[in-house]
């Protein structure tokens, strides 16, 4: 019962968000003297992960809405 939710959170939060962080860092941030990552990288990756997470649940939501009518 809990397996689906836990695995879904791990895949989205751990792997996808880390991947988006890595891509944004490689594309837009040059860390020469500073070892700190700008906050906007994390904010953008959290927002993109949330949007992808929501889009992934749209088909189930559509089926639920049409079933309940």
PDB file of N, H, CA, C and O in Angstrom:
ATOM      1  N   UNK A   1       0.823  -1.181   0.000  1.00  0.00           N
ATOM      2  CA  UNK A   1       0.000   0.000   0.000  1.00  0.00           C
ATOM      3  C   UNK A   1       0.871   1.250   0.000  1.00  0.00           C
ATOM      4  O   UNK A   1       0.555   2.210  -0.702  1.00  0.00           O
ATOM      5  N   UNK A   2       1.926   1.264   0.744  1.00  0.00           N
ATOM      6  H   UNK A   2       2.183   0.483   1.314  1.00  0.00           H
ATOM      7  CA  UNK A   2       2.789   2.445   0.815  1.00  0.00           C
ATOM      8  C   UNK A   2       3.893   2.430  -0.236  1.00  0.00           C
ATOM      9  O   UNK A   2       4.537   3.451  -0.474  1.00  0.00           O
ATOM     10  N   UNK A   3       4.110   1.295  -0.856  1.00  0.00           N
ATOM     11  H   UNK A   3       3.586   0.465  -0.663  1.00  0.00           H
ATOM     12  CA  UNK A   3       5.221   1.138  -1.794  1.00  0.00           C
ATOM     13  C   UNK A   3       5.157   2.145  -2.937  1.00  0.00           C
ATOM     14  O   UNK A   3       6.165   2.772  -3.260  1.00  0.00           O
ATOM     15  N   UNK A   4       4.005   2.305  -3.543  1.00  0.00           N
ATOM     16  H   UNK A   4       3.186   1.795  -3.280  1.00  0.00           H
ATOM     17  CA  UNK A   4       3.865   3.209  -4.686  1.00  0.00           C
ATOM     18  C   UNK A   4       4.199   4.653  -4.337  1.00  0.00           C
ATOM     19  O   UNK A   4       4.921   5.326  -5.074  1.00  0.00           O
ATOM     20  N   UNK A   5       3.679   5.120  -3.226  1.00  0.00           N
ATOM     21  H   UNK A   5       3.092   4.574  -2.628  1.00  0.00           H
ATOM     22  CA  UNK A   5       3.936   6.506  -2.826  1.00  0.00           C
ATOM     23  C   UNK A   5       5.379   6.746  -2.452  1.00  0.00           C
ATOM     24  O   UNK A   5       5.943   7.790  -2.781  1.00  0.00           O
ATOM     25  N   UNK A   6       5.982   5.795  -1.770  1.00  0.00           N
ATOM     26  H   UNK A   6       5.524   4.947  -1.503  1.00  0.00           H
ATOM     27  CA  UNK A   6       7.382   5.957  -1.353  1.00  0.00           C
ATOM     28  C   UNK A   6       8.304   5.932  -2.568  1.00  0.00           C
ATOM     29  O   UNK A   6       9.199   6.769  -2.682  1.00  0.00           O
ATOM     30  N   UNK A   7       8.098   4.995  -3.459  1.00  0.00           N
ATOM     31  H   UNK A   7       7.371   4.315  -3.365  1.00  0.00           H
ATOM     32  CA  UNK A   7       8.932   4.907  -4.657  1.00  0.00           C
ATOM     33  C   UNK A   7       8.725   6.123  -5.549  1.00  0.00           C
ATOM     34  O   UNK A   7       9.682   6.639  -6.125  1.00  0.00           O
ATOM     35  N   UNK A   8       7.488   6.582  -5.666  1.00  0.00           N
ATOM     36  H   UNK A   8       6.711   6.162  -5.198  1.00  0.00           H
ATOM     37  CA  UNK A   8       7.199   7.764  -6.468  1.00  0.00           C
ATOM     38  C   UNK A   8       7.934   8.986  -5.916  1.00  0.00           C
ATOM     39  O   UNK A   8       8.518   9.757  -6.677  1.00  0.00           O
ATOM     40  N   UNK A   9       7.905   9.158  -4.612  1.00  0.00           N
ATOM     41  H   UNK A   9       7.430   8.532  -3.994  1.00  0.00           H
ATOM     42  CA  UNK A   9       8.617  10.283  -3.996  1.00  0.00           C
ATOM     43  C   UNK A   9      10.122  10.157  -4.185  1.00  0.00           C
ATOM     44  O   UNK A   9      10.793  11.149  -4.469  1.00  0.00           O
ATOM     45  N   UNK A  10      10.658   8.956  -4.034  1.00  0.00           N
ATOM     46  H   UNK A  10      10.113   8.150  -3.804  1.00  0.00           H
ATOM     47  CA  UNK A  10      12.095   8.773  -4.228  1.00  0.00           C
ATOM     48  C   UNK A  10      12.514   9.094  -5.662  1.00  0.00           C
ATOM     49  O   UNK A  10      13.516   9.774  -5.886  1.00  0.00           O
ATOM     50  N   UNK A  11      11.754   8.608  -6.612  1.00  0.00           N
ATOM     51  H   UNK A  11      10.940   8.056  -6.430  1.00  0.00           H
ATOM     52  CA  UNK A  11      12.100   8.852  -8.009  1.00  0.00           C
ATOM     53  C   UNK A  11      12.007  10.337  -8.334  1.00  0.00           C
ATOM     54  O   UNK A  11      12.906  10.893  -8.964  1.00  0.00           O
ATOM     55  N   UNK A  12      10.930  10.976  -7.910  1.00  0.00           N
ATOM     56  H   UNK A  12      10.199  10.523  -7.399  1.00  0.00           H
ATOM     57  CA  UNK A  12      10.739  12.381  -8.258  1.00  0.00           C
ATOM     58  C   UNK A  12      11.671  13.299  -7.478  1.00  0.00           C
ATOM     59  O   UNK A  12      12.346  14.143  -8.067  1.00  0.00           O
ATOM     60  N   UNK A  13      11.712  13.144  -6.186  1.00  0.00           N
ATOM     61  H   UNK A  13      11.164  12.459  -5.708  1.00  0.00           H
ATOM     62  CA  UNK A  13      12.466  14.080  -5.351  1.00  0.00           C
ATOM     63  C   UNK A  13      13.958  13.808  -5.378  1.00  0.00           C
ATOM     64  O   UNK A  13      14.758  14.739  -5.466  1.00  0.00           O
ATOM     65  N   UNK A  14      14.335  12.553  -5.303  1.00  0.00           N
ATOM     66  H   UNK A  14      13.685  11.796  -5.231  1.00  0.00           H
ATOM     67  CA  UNK A  14      15.758  12.231  -5.226  1.00  0.00           C
ATOM     68  C   UNK A  14      16.412  12.262  -6.602  1.00  0.00           C
ATOM     69  O   UNK A  14      17.394  12.973  -6.814  1.00  0.00           O
ATOM     70  N   UNK A  15      15.871  11.497  -7.524  1.00  0.00           N
ATOM     71  H   UNK A  15      15.073  10.920  -7.352  1.00  0.00           H
ATOM     72  CA  UNK A  15      16.553  11.344  -8.801  1.00  0.00           C
ATOM     73  C   UNK A  15      16.245  12.458  -9.794  1.00  0.00           C
ATOM     74  O   UNK A  15      17.169  13.036 -10.367  1.00  0.00           O
ATOM     75  N   UNK A  16      14.976  12.773 -10.012  1.00  0.00           N
ATOM     76  H   UNK A  16      14.225  12.304  -9.547  1.00  0.00           H
ATOM     77  CA  UNK A  16      14.632  13.785 -11.006  1.00  0.00           C
ATOM     78  C   UNK A  16      15.083  15.174 -10.565  1.00  0.00           C
ATOM     79  O   UNK A  16      15.639  15.922 -11.369  1.00  0.00           O
ATOM     80  N   UNK A  17      14.856  15.527  -9.311  1.00  0.00           N
ATOM     81  H   UNK A  17      14.404  14.919  -8.658  1.00  0.00           H
ATOM     82  CA  UNK A  17      15.251  16.847  -8.838  1.00  0.00           C
ATOM     83  C   UNK A  17      16.776  16.993  -8.845  1.00  0.00           C
ATOM     84  O   UNK A  17      17.293  18.059  -9.179  1.00  0.00           O
ATOM     85  N   UNK A  18      17.493  15.936  -8.483  1.00  0.00           N
ATOM     86  H   UNK A  18      17.073  15.069  -8.212  1.00  0.00           H
ATOM     87  CA  UNK A  18      18.955  15.975  -8.531  1.00  0.00           C
ATOM     88  C   UNK A  18      19.448  16.108  -9.965  1.00  0.00           C
ATOM     89  O   UNK A  18      20.421  16.815 -10.227  1.00  0.00           O
ATOM     90  N   UNK A  19      18.783  15.432 -10.891  1.00  0.00           N
ATOM     91  H   UNK A  19      17.993  14.857 -10.678  1.00  0.00           H
ATOM     92  CA  UNK A  19      19.155  15.541 -12.301  1.00  0.00           C
ATOM     93  C   UNK A  19      18.942  16.957 -12.824  1.00  0.00           C
ATOM     94  O   UNK A  19      19.796  17.497 -13.527  1.00  0.00           O
ATOM     95  N   UNK A  20      17.812  17.555 -12.483  1.00  0.00           N
ATOM     96  H   UNK A  20      17.118  17.116 -11.912  1.00  0.00           H
ATOM     97  CA  UNK A  20      17.537  18.922 -12.915  1.00  0.00           C
ATOM     98  C   UNK A  20      18.545  19.886 -12.292  1.00  0.00           C
ATOM     99  O   UNK A  20      19.021  20.800 -12.965  1.00  0.00           O
ATOM    100  N   UNK A  21      18.875  19.692 -11.017  1.00  0.00           N
ATOM    101  H   UNK A  21      18.489  18.949 -10.470  1.00  0.00           H
ATOM    102  CA  UNK A  21      19.917  20.509 -10.377  1.00  0.00           C
ATOM    103  C   UNK A  21      21.232  20.406 -11.140  1.00  0.00           C
ATOM    104  O   UNK A  21      21.866  21.418 -11.437  1.00  0.00           O
ATOM    105  N   UNK A  22      21.629  19.200 -11.449  1.00  0.00           N
ATOM    106  H   UNK A  22      21.114  18.377 -11.208  1.00  0.00           H
ATOM    107  CA  UNK A  22      22.891  18.972 -12.145  1.00  0.00           C
ATOM    108  C   UNK A  22      22.895  19.643 -13.517  1.00  0.00           C
ATOM    109  O   UNK A  22      23.877  20.283 -13.892  1.00  0.00           O
ATOM    110  N   UNK A  23      21.806  19.499 -14.264  1.00  0.00           N
ATOM    111  H   UNK A  23      21.008  18.978 -13.959  1.00  0.00           H
ATOM    112  CA  UNK A  23      21.721  20.100 -15.595  1.00  0.00           C
ATOM    113  C   UNK A  23      21.780  21.617 -15.508  1.00  0.00           C
ATOM    114  O   UNK A  23      22.496  22.255 -16.280  1.00  0.00           O
ATOM    115  N   UNK A  24      21.031  22.204 -14.571  1.00  0.00           N
ATOM    116  H   UNK A  24      20.449  21.687 -13.944  1.00  0.00           H
ATOM    117  CA  UNK A  24      21.053  23.659 -14.417  1.00  0.00           C
ATOM    118  C   UNK A  24      22.437  24.156 -14.012  1.00  0.00           C
ATOM    119  O   UNK A  24      22.888  25.193 -14.499  1.00  0.00           O
ATOM    120  N   UNK A  25      23.105  23.438 -13.136  1.00  0.00           N
ATOM    121  H   UNK A  25      22.738  22.596 -12.740  1.00  0.00           H
ATOM    122  CA  UNK A  25      24.455  23.830 -12.737  1.00  0.00           C
ATOM    123  C   UNK A  25      25.418  23.790 -13.914  1.00  0.00           C
ATOM    124  O   UNK A  25      26.218  24.709 -14.091  1.00  0.00           O
ATOM    125  N   UNK A  26      25.350  22.754 -14.707  1.00  0.00           N
ATOM    126  H   UNK A  26      24.700  22.008 -14.563  1.00  0.00           H
ATOM    127  CA  UNK A  26      26.254  22.632 -15.846  1.00  0.00           C
ATOM    128  C   UNK A  26      25.964  23.671 -16.931  1.00  0.00           C
ATOM    129  O   UNK A  26      26.884  24.159 -17.587  1.00  0.00           O
ATOM    130  N   UNK A  27      24.697  24.005 -17.116  1.00  0.00           N
ATOM    131  H   UNK A  27      23.950  23.608 -16.584  1.00  0.00           H
ATOM    132  CA  UNK A  27      24.335  24.938 -18.176  1.00  0.00           C
ATOM    133  C   UNK A  27      24.528  26.401 -17.801  1.00  0.00           C
ATOM    134  O   UNK A  27      24.978  27.195 -18.627  1.00  0.00           O
ATOM    135  N   UNK A  28      24.191  26.773 -16.561  1.00  0.00           N
ATOM    136  H   UNK A  28      23.825  26.128 -15.889  1.00  0.00           H
ATOM    137  CA  UNK A  28      24.090  28.188 -16.235  1.00  0.00           C
ATOM    138  C   UNK A  28      25.027  28.698 -15.143  1.00  0.00           C
ATOM    139  O   UNK A  28      25.204  29.910 -15.016  1.00  0.00           O
ATOM    140  N   UNK A  29      25.623  27.825 -14.361  1.00  0.00           N
ATOM    141  H   UNK A  29      25.479  26.841 -14.464  1.00  0.00           H
ATOM    142  CA  UNK A  29      26.405  28.283 -13.208  1.00  0.00           C
ATOM    143  C   UNK A  29      27.858  27.861 -13.381  1.00  0.00           C
ATOM    144  O   UNK A  29      28.165  26.707 -13.678  1.00  0.00           O
ATOM    145  N   UNK A  30      28.736  28.830 -13.188  1.00  0.00           N
ATOM    146  H   UNK A  30      28.487  29.768 -12.947  1.00  0.00           H
ATOM    147  CA  UNK A  30      30.166  28.535 -13.221  1.00  0.00           C
ATOM    148  C   UNK A  30      30.714  28.738 -11.815  1.00  0.00           C
ATOM    149  O   UNK A  30      30.810  29.868 -11.335  1.00  0.00           O
ATOM    150  N   UNK A  31      31.070  27.646 -11.163  1.00  0.00           N
ATOM    151  H   UNK A  31      30.992  26.729 -11.553  1.00  0.00           H
ATOM    152  CA  UNK A  31      31.586  27.686  -9.797  1.00  0.00           C
ATOM    153  C   UNK A  31      33.113  27.691  -9.844  1.00  0.00           C
ATOM    154  O   UNK A  31      33.741  26.633  -9.875  1.00  0.00           O
ATOM    155  N   UNK A  32      33.698  28.869  -9.849  1.00  0.00           N
ATOM    156  H   UNK A  32      33.188  29.728  -9.824  1.00  0.00           H
ATOM    157  CA  UNK A  32      35.156  28.938  -9.865  1.00  0.00           C
ATOM    158  C   UNK A  32      35.698  29.083  -8.455  1.00  0.00           C
ATOM    159  O   UNK A  32      36.304  28.152  -7.924  1.00  0.00           O
ATOM    160  N   UNK A  33      35.491  30.227  -7.848  1.00  0.00           N
ATOM    161  H   UNK A  33      34.999  30.984  -8.279  1.00  0.00           H
ATOM    162  CA  UNK A  33      36.014  30.465  -6.511  1.00  0.00           C
ATOM    163  C   UNK A  33      35.016  30.096  -5.422  1.00  0.00           C
ATOM    164  O   UNK A  33      35.402  29.744  -4.307  1.00  0.00           O
ATOM    165  N   UNK A  34      33.761  30.177  -5.743  1.00  0.00           N
ATOM    166  H   UNK A  34      33.447  30.463  -6.648  1.00  0.00           H
ATOM    167  CA  UNK A  34      32.719  29.908  -4.758  1.00  0.00           C
ATOM    168  C   UNK A  34      32.242  28.458  -4.876  1.00  0.00           C
ATOM    169  O   UNK A  34      32.071  27.934  -5.976  1.00  0.00           O
ATOM    170  N   UNK A  35      32.035  27.833  -3.739  1.00  0.00           N
ATOM    171  H   UNK A  35      32.174  28.259  -2.844  1.00  0.00           H
ATOM    172  CA  UNK A  35      31.526  26.458  -3.727  1.00  0.00           C
ATOM    173  C   UNK A  35      30.033  26.418  -3.452  1.00  0.00           C
ATOM    174  O   UNK A  35      29.445  25.344  -3.332  1.00  0.00           O
ATOM    175  N   UNK A  36      29.422  27.591  -3.352  1.00  0.00           N
ATOM    176  H   UNK A  36      29.900  28.464  -3.450  1.00  0.00           H
ATOM    177  CA  UNK A  36      28.005  27.661  -3.027  1.00  0.00           C
ATOM    178  C   UNK A  36      27.167  27.680  -4.290  1.00  0.00           C
ATOM    179  O   UNK A  36      27.479  28.376  -5.256  1.00  0.00           O
ATOM    180  N   UNK A  37      26.106  26.909  -4.263  1.00  0.00           N
ATOM    181  H   UNK A  37      25.852  26.343  -3.478  1.00  0.00           H
ATOM    182  CA  UNK A  37      25.168  26.862  -5.381  1.00  0.00           C
ATOM    183  C   UNK A  37      24.119  27.951  -5.164  1.00  0.00           C
ATOM    184  O   UNK A  37      23.593  28.083  -4.059  1.00  0.00           O
ATOM    185  N   UNK A  38      23.809  28.728  -6.193  1.00  0.00           N
ATOM    186  H   UNK A  38      24.237  28.620  -7.091  1.00  0.00           H
ATOM    187  CA  UNK A  38      22.776  29.766  -6.035  1.00  0.00           C
ATOM    188  C   UNK A  38      21.405  29.165  -5.696  1.00  0.00           C
ATOM    189  O   UNK A  38      21.064  28.068  -6.140  1.00  0.00           O
ATOM    190  N   UNK A  39      20.640  29.904  -4.906  1.00  0.00           N
ATOM    191  H   UNK A  39      20.917  30.794  -4.546  1.00  0.00           H
ATOM    192  CA  UNK A  39      19.318  29.425  -4.488  1.00  0.00           C
ATOM    193  C   UNK A  39      18.365  29.219  -5.651  1.00  0.00           C
ATOM    194  O   UNK A  39      17.503  28.343  -5.591  1.00  0.00           O
ATOM    195  N   UNK A  40      18.502  30.010  -6.710  1.00  0.00           N
ATOM    196  H   UNK A  40      19.203  30.722  -6.759  1.00  0.00           H
ATOM    197  CA  UNK A  40      17.555  29.896  -7.819  1.00  0.00           C
ATOM    198  C   UNK A  40      17.629  28.522  -8.486  1.00  0.00           C
ATOM    199  O   UNK A  40      16.637  28.063  -9.054  1.00  0.00           O
ATOM    200  N   UNK A  41      18.779  27.864  -8.429  1.00  0.00           N
ATOM    201  H   UNK A  41      19.584  28.237  -7.968  1.00  0.00           H
ATOM    202  CA  UNK A  41      18.895  26.523  -9.015  1.00  0.00           C
ATOM    203  C   UNK A  41      17.951  25.558  -8.303  1.00  0.00           C
ATOM    204  O   UNK A  41      17.252  24.776  -8.948  1.00  0.00           O
ATOM    205  N   UNK A  42      17.933  25.616  -6.982  1.00  0.00           N
ATOM    206  H   UNK A  42      18.501  26.251  -6.458  1.00  0.00           H
ATOM    207  CA  UNK A  42      17.062  24.731  -6.216  1.00  0.00           C
ATOM    208  C   UNK A  42      15.588  25.097  -6.385  1.00  0.00           C
ATOM    209  O   UNK A  42      14.731  24.217  -6.465  1.00  0.00           O
ATOM    210  N   UNK A  43      15.300  26.380  -6.439  1.00  0.00           N
ATOM    211  H   UNK A  43      15.996  27.095  -6.375  1.00  0.00           H
ATOM    212  CA  UNK A  43      13.913  26.820  -6.604  1.00  0.00           C
ATOM    213  C   UNK A  43      13.362  26.365  -7.957  1.00  0.00           C
ATOM    214  O   UNK A  43      12.237  25.872  -8.038  1.00  0.00           O
ATOM    215  N   UNK A  44      14.151  26.531  -9.010  1.00  0.00           N
ATOM    216  H   UNK A  44      15.065  26.932  -8.944  1.00  0.00           H
ATOM    217  CA  UNK A  44      13.706  26.115 -10.345  1.00  0.00           C
ATOM    218  C   UNK A  44      13.549  24.599 -10.414  1.00  0.00           C
ATOM    219  O   UNK A  44      12.587  24.108 -11.004  1.00  0.00           O
ATOM    220  N   UNK A  45      14.475  23.855  -9.823  1.00  0.00           N
ATOM    221  H   UNK A  45      15.256  24.255  -9.344  1.00  0.00           H
ATOM    222  CA  UNK A  45      14.365  22.396  -9.887  1.00  0.00           C
ATOM    223  C   UNK A  45      13.173  21.887  -9.084  1.00  0.00           C
ATOM    224  O   UNK A  45      12.523  20.925  -9.493  1.00  0.00           O
ATOM    225  N   UNK A  46      12.878  22.512  -7.956  1.00  0.00           N
ATOM    226  H   UNK A  46      13.406  23.294  -7.624  1.00  0.00           H
ATOM    227  CA  UNK A  46      11.699  22.122  -7.177  1.00  0.00           C
ATOM    228  C   UNK A  46      10.425  22.422  -7.961  1.00  0.00           C
ATOM    229  O   UNK A  46       9.502  21.607  -7.988  1.00  0.00           O
ATOM    230  N   UNK A  47      10.374  23.598  -8.602  1.00  0.00           N
ATOM    231  H   UNK A  47      11.124  24.260  -8.580  1.00  0.00           H
ATOM    232  CA  UNK A  47       9.187  23.969  -9.381  1.00  0.00           C
ATOM    233  C   UNK A  47       8.997  23.030 -10.575  1.00  0.00           C
ATOM    234  O   UNK A  47       7.880  22.580 -10.832  1.00  0.00           O
ATOM    235  N   UNK A  48      10.061  22.736 -11.297  1.00  0.00           N
ATOM    236  H   UNK A  48      10.968  23.101 -11.089  1.00  0.00           H
ATOM    237  CA  UNK A  48       9.943  21.830 -12.449  1.00  0.00           C
ATOM    238  C   UNK A  48       9.545  20.418 -12.029  1.00  0.00           C
ATOM    239  O   UNK A  48       8.746  19.768 -12.704  1.00  0.00           O
ATOM    240  N   UNK A  49      10.097  19.950 -10.926  1.00  0.00           N
ATOM    241  H   UNK A  49      10.746  20.478 -10.378  1.00  0.00           H
ATOM    242  CA  UNK A  49       9.732  18.627 -10.430  1.00  0.00           C
ATOM    243  C   UNK A  49       8.258  18.586 -10.022  1.00  0.00           C
ATOM    244  O   UNK A  49       7.567  17.603 -10.287  1.00  0.00           O
ATOM    245  N   UNK A  50       7.782  19.649  -9.382  1.00  0.00           N
ATOM    246  H   UNK A  50       8.344  20.447  -9.167  1.00  0.00           H
ATOM    247  CA  UNK A  50       6.374  19.705  -8.982  1.00  0.00           C
ATOM    248  C   UNK A  50       5.452  19.727 -10.199  1.00  0.00           C
ATOM    249  O   UNK A  50       4.400  19.087 -10.196  1.00  0.00           O
ATOM    250  N   UNK A  51       5.844  20.458 -11.233  1.00  0.00           N
ATOM    251  H   UNK A  51       6.698  20.978 -11.235  1.00  0.00           H
ATOM    252  CA  UNK A  51       5.030  20.513 -12.457  1.00  0.00           C
ATOM    253  C   UNK A  51       4.990  19.136 -13.131  1.00  0.00           C
ATOM    254  O   UNK A  51       3.923  18.681 -13.543  1.00  0.00           O
ATOM    255  N   UNK A  52       6.134  18.481 -13.243  1.00  0.00           N
ATOM    256  H   UNK A  52       7.001  18.852 -12.909  1.00  0.00           H
ATOM    257  CA  UNK A  52       6.184  17.150 -13.852  1.00  0.00           C
ATOM    258  C   UNK A  52       5.383  16.151 -13.020  1.00  0.00           C
ATOM    259  O   UNK A  52       4.683  15.302 -13.570  1.00  0.00           O
ATOM    260  N   UNK A  53       5.488  16.254 -11.704  1.00  0.00           N
ATOM    261  H   UNK A  53       6.057  16.944 -11.257  1.00  0.00           H
ATOM    262  CA  UNK A  53       4.723  15.393 -10.802  1.00  0.00           C
ATOM    263  C   UNK A  53       3.223  15.588 -11.020  1.00  0.00           C
ATOM    264  O   UNK A  53       2.473  14.614 -11.097  1.00  0.00           O
ATOM    265  N   UNK A  54       2.791  16.829 -11.117  1.00  0.00           N
ATOM    266  H   UNK A  54       3.399  17.620 -11.055  1.00  0.00           H
ATOM    267  CA  UNK A  54       1.375  17.119 -11.352  1.00  0.00           C
ATOM    268  C   UNK A  54       0.902  16.639 -12.710  1.00  0.00           C
ATOM    269  O   UNK A  54      -0.192  16.087 -12.827  1.00  0.00           O
ATOM    270  N   UNK A  55       1.715  16.843 -13.735  1.00  0.00           N
ATOM    271  H   UNK A  55       2.604  17.291 -13.640  1.00  0.00           H
ATOM    272  CA  UNK A  55       1.344  16.379 -15.075  1.00  0.00           C
ATOM    273  C   UNK A  55       1.245  14.856 -15.136  1.00  0.00           C
ATOM    274  O   UNK A  55       0.435  14.311 -15.885  1.00  0.00           O
ATOM    275  N   UNK A  56       2.056  14.186 -14.360  1.00  0.00           N
ATOM    276  H   UNK A  56       2.715  14.629 -13.752  1.00  0.00           H
ATOM    277  CA  UNK A  56       1.999  12.730 -14.326  1.00  0.00           C
ATOM    278  C   UNK A  56       0.721  12.196 -13.695  1.00  0.00           C
ATOM    279  O   UNK A  56       0.333  11.057 -13.954  1.00  0.00           O
ATOM    280  N   UNK A  57       0.067  13.002 -12.874  1.00  0.00           N
ATOM    281  H   UNK A  57       0.382  13.928 -12.664  1.00  0.00           H
ATOM    282  CA  UNK A  57      -1.166  12.571 -12.215  1.00  0.00           C
ATOM    283  C   UNK A  57      -2.431  13.034 -12.939  1.00  0.00           C
ATOM    284  O   UNK A  57      -3.536  12.690 -12.517  1.00  0.00           O
ATOM    285  N   UNK A  58      -2.293  13.800 -14.008  1.00  0.00           N
ATOM    286  H   UNK A  58      -1.396  14.079 -14.350  1.00  0.00           H
ATOM    287  CA  UNK A  58      -3.471  14.272 -14.737  1.00  0.00           C
ATOM    288  C   UNK A  58      -4.319  13.149 -15.343  1.00  0.00           C
ATOM    289  O   UNK A  58      -5.545  13.227 -15.262  1.00  0.00           O
ATOM    290  N   UNK A  59      -3.729  12.110 -15.945  1.00  0.00           N
ATOM    291  H   UNK A  59      -2.733  12.047 -16.011  1.00  0.00           H
ATOM    292  CA  UNK A  59      -4.583  11.051 -16.501  1.00  0.00           C
ATOM    293  C   UNK A  59      -5.442  10.357 -15.445  1.00  0.00           C
ATOM    294  O   UNK A  59      -6.607  10.056 -15.705  1.00  0.00           O
ATOM    295  N   UNK A  60      -4.896  10.103 -14.280  1.00  0.00           N
ATOM    296  H   UNK A  60      -3.950  10.347 -14.069  1.00  0.00           H
ATOM    297  CA  UNK A  60      -5.668   9.465 -13.215  1.00  0.00           C
ATOM    298  C   UNK A  60      -6.775  10.397 -12.733  1.00  0.00           C
ATOM    299  O   UNK A  60      -7.888   9.952 -12.455  1.00  0.00           O
ATOM    300  N   UNK A  61      -6.471  11.680 -12.634  1.00  0.00           N
ATOM    301  H   UNK A  61      -5.566  12.042 -12.860  1.00  0.00           H
ATOM    302  CA  UNK A  61      -7.476  12.658 -12.230  1.00  0.00           C
ATOM    303  C   UNK A  61      -8.608  12.721 -13.254  1.00  0.00           C
ATOM    304  O   UNK A  61      -9.782  12.783 -12.887  1.00  0.00           O
ATOM    305  N   UNK A  62      -8.253  12.705 -14.533  1.00  0.00           N
ATOM    306  H   UNK A  62      -7.300  12.654 -14.831  1.00  0.00           H
ATOM    307  CA  UNK A  62      -9.285  12.740 -15.574  1.00  0.00           C
ATOM    308  C   UNK A  62     -10.167  11.507 -15.522  1.00  0.00           C
ATOM    309  O   UNK A  62     -11.382  11.611 -15.692  1.00  0.00           O
ATOM    310  N   UNK A  63      -9.576  10.338 -15.290  1.00  0.00           N
ATOM    311  H   UNK A  63      -8.589  10.254 -15.152  1.00  0.00           H
ATOM    312  CA  UNK A  63     -10.370   9.123 -15.189  1.00  0.00           C
ATOM    313  C   UNK A  63     -11.288   9.157 -13.977  1.00  0.00           C
ATOM    314  O   UNK A  63     -12.433   8.709 -14.047  1.00  0.00           O
ATOM    315  N   UNK A  64     -10.791   9.682 -12.875  1.00  0.00           N
ATOM    316  H   UNK A  64      -9.861  10.045 -12.818  1.00  0.00           H
ATOM    317  CA  UNK A  64     -11.600   9.764 -11.659  1.00  0.00           C
ATOM    318  C   UNK A  64     -12.772  10.705 -11.852  1.00  0.00           C
ATOM    319  O   UNK A  64     -13.887  10.408 -11.424  1.00  0.00           O
ATOM    320  N   UNK A  65     -12.531  11.825 -12.488  1.00  0.00           N
ATOM    321  H   UNK A  65     -11.626  12.066 -12.836  1.00  0.00           H
ATOM    322  CA  UNK A  65     -13.600  12.798 -12.704  1.00  0.00           C
ATOM    323  C   UNK A  65     -14.670  12.233 -13.640  1.00  0.00           C
ATOM    324  O   UNK A  65     -15.864  12.393 -13.384  1.00  0.00           O
ATOM    325  N   UNK A  66     -14.254  11.581 -14.713  1.00  0.00           N
ATOM    326  H   UNK A  66     -13.284  11.451 -14.921  1.00  0.00           H
ATOM    327  CA  UNK A  66     -15.248  11.028 -15.640  1.00  0.00           C
ATOM    328  C   UNK A  66     -15.985   9.836 -15.024  1.00  0.00           C
ATOM    329  O   UNK A  66     -17.154   9.610 -15.333  1.00  0.00           O
ATOM    330  N   UNK A  67     -15.319   9.081 -14.166  1.00  0.00           N
ATOM    331  H   UNK A  67     -14.369   9.265 -13.915  1.00  0.00           H
ATOM    332  CA  UNK A  67     -15.958   7.940 -13.517  1.00  0.00           C
ATOM    333  C   UNK A  67     -17.009   8.383 -12.518  1.00  0.00           C
ATOM    334  O   UNK A  67     -18.039   7.726 -12.366  1.00  0.00           O
ATOM    335  N   UNK A  68     -16.760   9.489 -11.836  1.00  0.00           N
ATOM    336  H   UNK A  68     -15.924  10.023 -11.959  1.00  0.00           H
ATOM    337  CA  UNK A  68     -17.678   9.963 -10.786  1.00  0.00           C
ATOM    338  C   UNK A  68     -18.897  10.679 -11.355  1.00  0.00           C
ATOM    339  O   UNK A  68     -19.841  10.946 -10.611  1.00  0.00           O
ATOM    340  N   UNK A  69     -18.911  10.989 -12.604  1.00  0.00           N
ATOM    341  H   UNK A  69     -18.145  10.773 -13.209  1.00  0.00           H
ATOM    342  CA  UNK A  69     -20.058  11.712 -13.174  1.00  0.00           C
ATOM    343  C   UNK A  69     -21.213  10.828 -13.339  1.00  0.00           C
ATOM    344  O   UNK A  69     -22.265  11.266 -13.805  1.00  0.00           O
TER     345      UNK A  69
END
